[in-house]
Amino acid sequence: MTTTTAPPTQGPQSTRDAVPLPRETAARRLSVSLTKRPRLRLALLLAAPLFWLGLVYIAALAALLITAFWTVDSFTGEVKTEWTFDNIITVLTGSLYQTVTIRTVSIAVLVTVIDILIALPIAFFMAKVARPRLRYALVVAVLMPLWASYLVKAYSWRSVLSQGGIADWLLAPFGLQSPGFGIPAVIITLSYLWLPYVILPIFAGFERVPDSLMEASSDLGAKTWRTLIHVVLPMLWPSIIAGAIFAFSLSLGDYITVNIVGGANQLLGNLVFTNVGAANNLPLAAAISLIPIAIMAVFLLGVRRTGALNNL
């Protein structure tokens, strides 16, 4: 006679199989507290970069502004903390500084306009015409110059534009010659250096323009140029402004390219470098450096009034 045993009854889950409750640690309590306070969480996330920005950038600008009102002992060459407006007056009234300021701003404006005119068709082709594989290849091609050293690219253009260089060889069949070293060489070199910084934001702007919008404009009878000017350009304007800010600001503060391909010409950056190094006049250099800062402030204020920065 066999005996059968009844199956075990399904009682409550054993303690071994129960899921343990999370421990109430200090880190967990802090995490829960931050989850309930999004403003505090945002403030903590931004605290480190804002502290670094205030310490390195704003404090440096404040020190620069203060130094511009000091003077230099003509006998010892040491900086004296005596408040004076002589440096500011010298920079504002000196014919040398006025000439160099006009030259610097003119070069920066020309470089910006040239880069925008070159970047617009390239970015349009990349975003709206090229197939995905070709588009990725073109993006890499635009980014590749950024991997090379600034000095390598500048000295490469010095070799190209020098007498008997590649430019002379290419222009000789047309009865032309290389512009040599001078303002044209500076404009060409700076336009090449900053072109990727203009192409990329405009390319991103073109990608945000819906193809259906341009097709609708064409269906309504608008020609290509009318569509570009009245439909695409208003949507693309913030991207153009972003590229212009890059090209204009970088050209405004550059001084190395002028030393390499500019011949005897000087920009504001060269005057600052000369007064910091050879002349050992830090207060005057600080006063000169306030000029591009003021120009950029006026430029950004003008851009802000157009409303383009609201959509960046």
ROTORPA-150874 format. One record per residue: residue number from 1; x negated, z, y of N, C-alpha, C in turn. Coordinates in steps of 0.1 Angstrom, whole numbers, plus 5000, padded with zeros to 4 digits. Each point is the difference from the previous one (the first is absolute). Example, Ala and Ser with C-alpha at 12.3 -4.5 7.8 and 13.67 -1.06 7.14 Angstrom:
! residues 2
SITE     n    n.x    n.z    n.y   ca.x   ca.z   ca.y    c.x    c.z    c.y
SITE     1   4868   5078   4943   5009   5000   5012   4991   5000   5012
SITE     2   5004   4993   5011   4991   5000   5011   5008   5008   5011
//
This chain:
! residues 312
SITE     n    n.x    n.z    n.y   ca.x   ca.z   ca.y    c.x    c.z    c.y
SITE     1   4991   5000   4988   5009   5000   5012   4991   5000   5012
SITE     2   5003   4990   5008   4991   4999   5013   5007   5006   5011
SITE     3   4993   5005   5009   5005   5006   5012   4996   4992   5012
SITE     4   5010   4999   5009   4997   4992   5012   5000   5009   5012
SITE     5   4991   4996   5008   4999   5009   5012   5006   4993   5012
SITE     6   5007   5007   5007   5007   4994   5012   4989   4996   5011
SITE     7   5003   4989   5007   4990   4996   5010   5000   5011   5011
SITE     8   4989   5001   5007   4999   5010   5010   5010   4997   5012
SITE     9   5005   5010   5004   5010   4998   5011   4993   4996   5013
SITE    10   5006   4991   5008   4994   4995   5013   5002   5011   5010
SITE    11   4991   5009   5001   5001   5010   5010   4994   4996   5013
SITE    12   4998   5009   5009   4994   4997   5013   4985   4995   4998
SITE    13   4996   4992   5010   4986   4994   4999   4990   5012   5000
SITE    14   4990   4998   4991   4990   5011   4999   4992   5001   5012
SITE    15   4994   5011   5002   4991   5002   5012   4988   4991   5000
SITE    16   4996   4995   4988   4988   4992   4999   5003   4986   5006
SITE    17   5012   4995   4998   5004   4986   5005   5005   5001   5014
SITE    18   5002   5011   5006   5006   5000   5014   4989   4995   5010
SITE    19   5005   4993   5010   4991   4995   5010   4997   5011   5010
SITE    20   4987   5003   5002   4996   5011   5009   5003   4997   5014
SITE    21   5004   5009   5007   5003   4998   5015   4987   5000   5007
SITE    22   4999   4991   5010   4987   4999   5008   4997   5013   5007
SITE    23   4987   5003   5000   4996   5012   5007   5001   4999   5015
SITE    24   5004   5010   5006   5002   5001   5014   4986   5003   5007
SITE    25   4992   4989   5001   4987   5002   5006   5001   4998   5015
SITE    26   4989   5004   5006   4999   4998   5015   5001   4986   5004
SITE    27   4993   4991   4992   5000   4986   5003   5014   4994   4999
SITE    28   5008   5005   4990   5014   4995   4998   5008   5004   5012
SITE    29   4999   5013   5004   5008   5005   5011   4997   4992   5013
SITE    30   4987   4997   5002   4996   4992   5011   5006   4986   5000
SITE    31   5000   4994   4988   5005   4987   4998   5015   5000   5003
SITE    32   5007   5009   4995   5015   5001   5003   5003   5002   5014
SITE    33   4991   5009   5007   5002   5002   5014   4998   4988   5008
SITE    34   4990   4992   4997   4997   4988   5007   5010   4989   4998
SITE    35   5006   5000   4988   5011   4990   4997   5012   5003   5009
SITE    36   5003   5012   5003   5011   5004   5008   4997   4998   5015
SITE    37   4988   4998   5004   4996   4999   5014   4992   4987   5002
SITE    38   5007   4988   5001   4993   4987   5002   4991   5000   5012
SITE    39   5004   5006   5011   4992   4999   5012   4987   5008   4999
SITE    40   5001   5011   4993   4987   5008   4998   4991   4992   4990
SITE    41   5006   4993   4990   4992   4992   4991   4993   4989   5007
SITE    42   5007   4993   5009   4994   4989   5008   4989   5006   5010
SITE    43   5003   5011   5005   4990   5006   5009   4987   5003   4993
SITE    44   5001   5006   4988   4988   5003   4992   4993   4987   4996
SITE    45   5007   4990   4996   4994   4987   4996   4992   4994   5012
SITE    46   5005   5001   5012   4994   4994   5012   4990   5009   5006
SITE    47   4999   5012   4996   4991   5010   5007   4986   4996   5000
SITE    48   4995   4996   4988   4986   4996   4999   4996   4988   5007
SITE    49   5007   4989   4999   4996   4988   5008   5002   5001   5015
SITE    50   5010   5008   5004   5002   5002   5014   4989   5009   5006
SITE    51   4996   5010   4992   4989   5008   5004   4987   4992   5002
SITE    52   4998   4991   4990   4988   4992   5001   5001   4990   5012
SITE    53   5012   4994   5002   5002   4991   5011   4997   5008   5013
SITE    54   5006   5012   5002   4998   5007   5012   4986   5005   5002
SITE    55   4993   5003   4989   4986   5005   5002   4991   4989   5003
SITE    56   5001   4989   4992   4990   4989   5001   5003   4990   5011
SITE    57   5013   4996   5002   5003   4990   5009   5004   5005   5014
SITE    58   5010   5009   5000   5005   5004   5013   4989   5009   5007
SITE    59   4994   5009   4992   4990   5009   5006   4988   4991   5005
SITE    60   4996   4990   4992   4989   4991   5005   5004   4993   5013
SITE    61   5012   4995   5001   5005   4994   5012   5000   5009   5012
SITE    62   5004   5013   4997   5000   5010   5011   4986   5003   5005
SITE    63   4991   5001   4990   4986   5002   5003   4994   4988   5008
SITE    64   5004   4988   4996   4995   4988   5007   5005   5000   5015
SITE    65   5013   5004   5002   5005   5000   5013   4993   5010   5009
SITE    66   4997   5012   4994   4994   5010   5008   4985   4996   5003
SITE    67   4993   4994   4991   4987   4996   5002   4999   4990   5011
SITE    68   5010   4991   5002   5000   4990   5011   4999   5006   5013
SITE    69   5004   5013   5002   5000   5006   5013   4987   5009   5002
SITE    70   4991   4999   4991   4987   5007   5002   4990   4991   5006
SITE    71   4988   5005   5001   4989   4992   5006   4987   5002   4993
SITE    72   4990   4992   5003   4987   5001   4994   4989   5004   5010
SITE    73   4992   5009   4997   4989   5004   5008   4990   4988   5001
SITE    74   4997   4995   5011   4992   4988   5002   4985   5003   4996
SITE    75   4996   5013   5001   4986   5004   4997   4998   5003   4985
SITE    76   5009   5008   4994   4998   5004   4986   5008   4991   4991
SITE    77   5010   4993   5005   5008   4991   4991   5010   5008   4992
SITE    78   5002   5013   5002   5009   5008   4993   5014   4999   5006
SITE    79   5010   5002   4992   5014   4999   5005   5003   5014   5007
SITE    80   5006   4999   5012   5003   5012   5008   5015   5001   5000
SITE    81   5006   5011   4997   5014   5002   5000   5005   5003   5014
SITE    82   4997   4991   5009   5005   5001   5014   5011   4989   5002
SITE    83   5012   5004   5004   5011   4991   5001   4998   4991   5011
SITE    84   5002   4987   4997   4999   4989   5011   5007   4988   4995
SITE    85   5005   4992   5010   5007   4988   4998   4990   4988   5002
SITE    86   4987   5002   5001   4991   4989   5003   5000   4990   4989
SITE    87   5000   5004   4987   5000   4990   4989   5013   4992   5000
SITE    88   5011   5006   5003   5013   4992   5000   5000   4990   5011
SITE    89   4995   5005   5012   5000   4991   5012   4990   4988   4997
SITE    90   4989   5003   4994   4990   4990   4997   5006   4989   4991
SITE    91   5007   5005   4990   5005   4990   4990   5011   4992   5006
SITE    92   5008   5006   5009   5012   4993   5006   4996   4990   5011
SITE    93   4989   5003   5007   4996   4992   5011   4988   4991   4998
SITE    94   4992   5003   4990   4988   4992   4997   5004   4986   4996
SITE    95   4993   4990   5006   5003   4986   4996   4996   4997   4986
SITE    96   4990   5006   4995   4995   4998   4986   5011   5004   4990
SITE    97   5006   5012   5002   5010   5005   4991   5013   4992   5001
SITE    98   5004   4995   5012   5011   4992   5002   4999   4986   4993
SITE    99   4988   4994   5001   4997   4987   4994   5001   5002   4985
SITE   100   4993   5010   4995   5000   5002   4985   5013   5003   4995
SITE   101   5008   5008   5007   5014   5003   4996   5009   4988   4999
SITE   102   4999   4991   5010   5008   4988   4999   4995   4991   4989
SITE   103   4987   4999   4998   4995   4992   4988   5004   5006   4987
SITE   104   5000   5013   4999   5004   5006   4987   5015   4998   4997
SITE   105   5008   5002   5010   5015   4998   4998   5003   4985   4997
SITE   106   4993   4991   5007   5003   4986   4998   4996   4996   4986
SITE   107   4989   5005   4995   4995   4997   4986   5010   5006   4990
SITE   108   5005   5012   5003   5009   5006   4990   5013   4993   5000
SITE   109   5005   4995   5012   5013   4993   5000   4998   4986   4993
SITE   110   4989   4993   5002   4998   4987   4994   4999   5002   4985
SITE   111   4993   5010   4995   4998   5002   4986   5014   5003   4994
SITE   112   5008   5008   5007   5013   5003   4994   5009   4988   4999
SITE   113   5000   4992   5011   5009   4988   5000   4995   4990   4989
SITE   114   4987   4998   4999   4995   4991   4990   5003   5005   4986
SITE   115   4999   5013   4997   5003   5005   4987   5015   4999   4997
SITE   116   5008   5002   5009   5015   4999   4998   5003   4985   4997
SITE   117   4995   4991   5008   5003   4986   4998   4995   4995   4986
SITE   118   4989   5005   4995   4995   4996   4987   5007   5007   4989
SITE   119   5004   5013   5002   5006   5008   4990   5015   4996   4997
SITE   120   5007   4995   5010   5014   4996   4998   5002   4990   4989
SITE   121   4994   4988   5001   5002   4990   4990   4994   5005   4986
SITE   122   4989   5007   5000   4994   5004   4987   5010   5010   4994
SITE   123   5005   5010   5007   5009   5010   4995   5013   4994   4996
SITE   124   5005   4990   5007   5013   4993   4996   4998   4993   4987
SITE   125   4989   4993   4998   4997   4993   4988   4999   5009   4988
SITE   126   4993   5011   5003   4999   5010   4989   5013   5006   4996
SITE   127   5008   5003   5009   5013   5008   4997   5011   4991   4996
SITE   128   5001   4988   5005   5012   4992   4998   4998   4986   4993
SITE   129   4988   4996   4999   4997   4987   4994   4993   5001   4987
SITE   130   4989   5008   4999   4992   5001   4989   5007   5007   4988
SITE   131   4997   4995   4988   5006   5006   4988   4993   5014   4998
SITE   132   5006   5008   4991   4994   5014   4999   4986   5000   4996
SITE   133   4995   4992   4991   4986   5000   4995   4991   4996   5012
SITE   134   5004   4990   5007   4992   4995   5011   5000   5011   5012
SITE   135   5012   5006   5001   5001   5010   5011   4991   5012   4997
SITE   136   4999   5004   4988   4991   5011   4997   4985   4996   5002
SITE   137   4997   4988   4997   4986   4995   5002   4997   4999   5015
SITE   138   5010   4996   5008   4997   5000   5014   4999   5014   5006
SITE   139   5008   5009   4995   4998   5014   5005   4986   5005   4997
SITE   140   4995   4997   4988   4987   5005   4996   4990   4993   5009
SITE   141   5002   4987   5003   4991   4992   5009   4999   5006   5014
SITE   142   5012   5005   5005   5000   5006   5013   4993   5013   5000
SITE   143   5001   5008   4989   4994   5013   5000   4986   4999   4996
SITE   144   4995   4990   4994   4986   4999   4996   4990   5003   5012
SITE   145   5002   4994   5012   4990   5003   5011   4999   5014   5003
SITE   146   5011   5008   4998   4999   5014   5003   4991   5008   4991
SITE   147   4997   4994   4988   4991   5007   4991   4985   4998   5004
SITE   148   4997   4991   5009   4986   4997   5004   4997   5009   5012
SITE   149   4988   5003   5002   4996   5008   5011   5002   4993   5014
SITE   150   5003   5008   5009   5002   4995   5014   4988   4993   5005
SITE   151   4988   5006   4998   4988   4994   5005   4997   4987   4993
SITE   152   5002   5000   4987   4998   4988   4992   5008   4988   5006
SITE   153   5013   5003   5003   5008   4989   5005   4996   4996   5014
SITE   154   4996   5010   5009   4996   4997   5013   4987   4992   5000
SITE   155   4990   5004   4992   4987   4992   4999   5002   4987   4993
SITE   156   5010   4998   4992   5003   4987   4994   5005   4990   5011
SITE   157   5008   5005   5009   5004   4992   5011   4989   4997   5010
SITE   158   4991   5009   5001   4988   4997   5008   4992   4989   4994
SITE   159   4999   4999   4987   4993   4989   4993   5007   4987   5002
SITE   160   5014   5001   4999   5008   4988   5001   4999   4994   5014
SITE   161   5001   5009   5010   5000   4995   5014   4987   4998   5006
SITE   162   4989   5003   4994   4987   4998   5006   4996   4986   5001
SITE   163   4990   4997   5008   4996   4986   5002   4994   4995   4987
SITE   164   5005   4988   4995   4996   4994   4988   5007   5007   4988
SITE   165   5011   5008   5002   5007   5006   4990   5011   4991   4994
SITE   166   5009   5006   4992   5010   4993   4993   5010   4993   5010
SITE   167   5003   5007   5011   5009   4995   5010   4994   4987   5006
SITE   168   4987   5000   5003   4994   4988   5006   5001   4989   4989
SITE   169   4997   5003   4988   5000   4990   4989   5014   4993   4999
SITE   170   5011   5009   5001   5013   4995   4998   5005   4992   5012
SITE   171   4996   5004   5012   5005   4994   5012   4992   4988   5005
SITE   172   4988   4998   4994   4992   4989   5004   5006   4987   4998
SITE   173   5007   4997   4989   5006   4986   4999   5011   4997   5011
SITE   174   5005   5010   5006   5010   4998   5011   4994   5001   5014
SITE   175   4987   5001   5001   4993   5000   5013   5001   5014   5006
SITE   176   5003   5010   4993   5001   5013   5005   4989   5009   4995
SITE   177   4999   5012   5005   4990   5010   4996   5006   5014   5000
SITE   178   4993   5009   4994   5004   5014   4998   5000   5006   5014
SITE   179   5010   5009   5003   5001   5007   5013   4988   5009   5002
SITE   180   4992   5003   4989   4989   5009   5002   5005   5015   5002
SITE   181   4991   5008   5006   5003   5014   5002   5006   5002   5014
SITE   182   5011   5007   5000   5006   5003   5013   5014   5004   4998
SITE   183   5009   4999   5010   5014   5004   4999   5008   4993   4990
SITE   184   4998   4986   4999   5008   4993   4989   4996   5005   4987
SITE   185   4987   5003   4997   4996   5005   4987   5006   5013   4997
SITE   186   5001   5009   5011   5006   5013   4998   5015   4998   4996
SITE   187   5007   4991   5007   5014   4998   4997   5002   4995   4986
SITE   188   4992   4990   4996   5001   4995   4986   4997   5011   4990
SITE   189   4990   5007   5002   4996   5010   4990   5011   5011   4999
SITE   190   5004   5005   5011   5011   5011   5000   5013   4995   4994
SITE   191   5003   4987   5003   5012   4995   4995   5000   4999   4984
SITE   192   4988   4997   4995   4998   5000   4986   5001   5014   4994
SITE   193   4993   5009   5007   4999   5014   4994   5014   5006   4999
SITE   194   5009   4998   5010   5012   5008   5001   5012   4992   4994
SITE   195   4998   4987   4996   5011   4992   4995   5007   5006   4989
SITE   196   4994   5006   4989   5007   5006   4990   5010   5011   5004
SITE   197   4996   5008   5011   5008   5010   5005   5013   4995   5007
SITE   198   5000   4987   5003   5011   4994   5006   5009   4993   4990
SITE   199   4993   4994   4990   5008   4992   4990   5009   5010   4992
SITE   200   4994   5011   4995   5007   5008   4991   5013   5006   5005
SITE   201   5001   5006   5013   5013   5005   5004   5010   4988   5003
SITE   202   4995   4989   5004   5009   4988   5003   5005   4995   4986
SITE   203   4992   5000   4990   5004   4996   4987   5011   5009   4995
SITE   204   4998   5013   5002   5010   5010   4995   5013   4998   5008
SITE   205   4999   4997   5013   5012   4997   5008   5007   4988   4995
SITE   206   4993   4989   4996   5007   4988   4995   5007   5003   4987
SITE   207   4994   5009   4991   5006   5003   4988   5013   5008   5001
SITE   208   5002   5007   5012   5012   5007   5002   5011   4991   5006
SITE   209   4997   4988   5004   5010   4991   5005   5007   4993   4988
SITE   210   5013   5002   4998   5007   4995   4989   5000   4984   5000
SITE   211   4998   4994   4989   5001   4985   4999   5014   4995   5003
SITE   212   5010   5008   4996   5013   4996   5003   5004   4999   5014
SITE   213   4993   5008   5009   5002   5000   5014   4995   4986   5006
SITE   214   4989   4996   4996   4995   4987   5004   5008   4988   4995
SITE   215   5005   5002   4987   5008   4989   4995   5014   5000   5007
SITE   216   5005   5011   5004   5013   5000   5008   4998   4994   5013
SITE   217   4988   5003   5007   4998   4993   5013   4999   4985   4998
SITE   218   4993   4996   4990   4999   4985   4997   5014   4994   4997
SITE   219   5008   5007   4993   5013   4995   4996   5009   4999   5013
SITE   220   4998   5009   5010   5007   4999   5012   4995   4990   5010
SITE   221   4990   4992   4996   4995   4989   5008   4988   5003   5008
SITE   222   4994   5012   4999   4988   5003   5008   4988   4993   4994
SITE   223   4992   4995   5008   4987   4993   4996   4990   5011   4996
SITE   224   4989   4995   4994   4990   5010   4996   4994   5008   5011
SITE   225   4996   4994   5011   4994   5008   5011   5010   5009   5006
SITE   226   5013   4996   5001   5010   5009   5006   5003   5012   4991
SITE   227   4999   4997   4987   5002   5012   4990   4988   5009   5001
SITE   228   4988   4995   5001   4988   5009   5001   5001   5008   5013
SITE   229   5004   4994   5011   4999   5006   5013   5012   5010   5002
SITE   230   5012   4997   4996   5011   5008   5003   5005   5009   4988
SITE   231   4995   4997   4988   5004   5008   4989   4988   5008   4994
SITE   232   4989   4993   4997   4989   5006   4993   4992   5009   5010
SITE   233   4997   4994   5012   4991   5007   5009   5005   5014   5004
SITE   234   5013   5002   5004   5004   5013   5003   4998   5010   4989
SITE   235   5002   4996   4987   4998   5009   4989   4985   5002   4998
SITE   236   4992   4990   5004   4985   5001   4997   4993   5007   5011
SITE   237   5006   5002   5012   4993   5005   5012   4993   5013   4997
SITE   238   5006   5010   4993   4992   5013   4998   4988   4997   4992
SITE   239   5000   4991   4990   4988   4997   4992   4989   4994   5009
SITE   240   5004   4991   5009   4991   4993   5009   4994   5011   5009
SITE   241   5008   5009   5005   4995   5010   5009   4990   5009   4992
SITE   242   5002   5003   4988   4991   5008   4992   4987   4993   4998
SITE   243   5000   4987   4997   4988   4993   4999   4992   4999   5014
SITE   244   5008   4998   5011   4994   4999   5013   4993   5014   5004
SITE   245   5006   5011   4996   4994   5013   5003   4986   5001   4993
SITE   246   5000   4996   4987   4987   5000   4993   4990   4991   5007
SITE   247   5003   4988   5002   4990   4990   5006   4996   5004   5014
SITE   248   5009   5004   5008   4997   5004   5014   4992   5012   5001
SITE   249   5004   5011   4993   4992   5013   5000   4986   4998   4994
SITE   250   4999   4993   4989   4987   4999   4994   4990   4992   5008
SITE   251   5006   4989   5007   4991   4992   5009   4997   5008   5012
SITE   252   5009   5008   5005   4997   5007   5012   4989   5010   4999
SITE   253   4998   5006   4988   4990   5010   4998   4987   4995   4993
SITE   254   5000   4987   4997   4988   4995   4993   4988   4998   5009
SITE   255   4988   5003   4995   4988   4998   5007   4989   4994   4991
SITE   256   5001   5001   4987   4990   4995   4991   5000   4985   5000
SITE   257   5011   4993   4999   5001   4986   5000   4994   4994   5012
SITE   258   5002   5006   5012   4994   4995   5012   4985   5000   5000
SITE   259   4994   5011   4994   4986   5001   4999   4994   4989   4990
SITE   260   5008   4996   4991   4995   4990   4990   5002   4986   5004
SITE   261   5011   4996   5005   5003   4986   5004   5003   4998   5015
SITE   262   5000   5011   5007   5005   4999   5014   4989   4996   5010
SITE   263   4988   4999   4996   4989   4997   5009   4998   5012   5010
SITE   264   4999   4997   5013   4998   5010   5010   5013   5006   5005
SITE   265   5011   4996   4995   5013   5006   5004   5002   5014   4995
SITE   266   5008   5007   5008   5003   5014   4997   5015   5002   5000
SITE   267   5005   5009   4992   5014   5005   5000   5000   5015   5003
SITE   268   5011   5006   5001   5001   5014   5004   4993   5009   4989
SITE   269   5001   4996   4988   4994   5007   4989   4985   5001   5002
SITE   270   4994   4988   5005   4986   5000   5002   4995   5009   5011
SITE   271   5008   5001   5011   4997   5009   5011   5001   5015   4995
SITE   272   5009   5003   4992   5001   5014   4994   4988   5003   4991
SITE   273   4997   4990   4992   4988   5002   4991   4987   5002   5008
SITE   274   4998   4992   5010   4988   5000   5008   4999   5014   5007
SITE   275   5011   5004   5006   4999   5013   5007   4999   5012   4991
SITE   276   5004   4999   4988   4999   5011   4990   4985   5000   4995
SITE   277   4995   4988   4998   4986   5000   4994   4989   4999   5010
SITE   278   4998   4988   5005   4988   4997   5009   5001   5008   5013
SITE   279   5011   4999   5006   5002   5007   5014   5001   5015   4999
SITE   280   5005   5005   4988   5002   5014   4998   5009   5006   5011
SITE   281   5011   4993   5002   5010   5005   5010   5013   5001   4994
SITE   282   5002   5011   4992   5013   5002   4993   5012   5000   5009
SITE   283   5000   5007   5011   5012   5000   5009   5004   4987   5004
SITE   284   4991   4991   5004   5003   4986   5005   5006   4992   4988
SITE   285   4994   5002   4988   5005   4993   4988   5014   5005   4997
SITE   286   5003   5013   5002   5013   5005   4997   5010   4994   5010
SITE   287   4996   4998   5013   5008   4994   5010   5003   4986   4997
SITE   288   4990   4992   4995   5002   4986   4996   5010   4999   4989
SITE   289   4998   5009   4990   5009   4999   4988   5014   5003   5003
SITE   290   5003   5007   5011   5014   5002   5004   5007   4987   5004
SITE   291   4993   4990   5004   5006   4987   5003   5007   4994   4989
SITE   292   4994   4997   4988   5008   4995   4989   5011   5009   4995
SITE   293   4998   5013   5001   5011   5009   4996   5012   4998   5009
SITE   294   4997   4999   5014   5011   4998   5009   5007   4986   4998
SITE   295   4992   4990   4997   5005   4986   4997   5009   5001   4988
SITE   296   4996   5006   4989   5008   5001   4988   5013   5008   5002
SITE   297   4999   5011   5009   5012   5007   5003   5010   4992   5007
SITE   298   4995   4992   5010   5009   4991   5007   5006   4989   4991
SITE   299   4991   4995   4991   5005   4990   4990   5011   5005   4991
SITE   300   4997   5012   4994   5010   5006   4991   5013   5003   5007
SITE   301   4999   5005   5013   5012   5003   5008   5008   4988   5002
SITE   302   4993   4989   5003   5007   4987   5002   5007   4995   4988
SITE   303   4993   5002   4988   5006   4996   4988   5012   5009   4996
SITE   304   4999   5012   5003   5011   5010   4997   5012   4996   5008
SITE   305   4998   4996   5013   5012   4996   5008   5007   4988   4995
SITE   306   4993   4992   4992   5007   4988   4994   5009   5004   4988
SITE   307   4998   5012   4995   5007   5005   4988   4995   4995   4987
SITE   308   4988   4993   5000   4995   4995   4987   4995   5011   4991
SITE   309   4995   5011   5006   4994   5011   4992   5011   5008   4993
SITE   310   5013   4998   5004   5010   5008   4993   5003   4994   4986
SITE   311   4996   4988   4997   5003   4994   4987   4987   4999   4991
SITE   312   4989   5006   5005   4988   4999   4992   5001   5009   4988
//
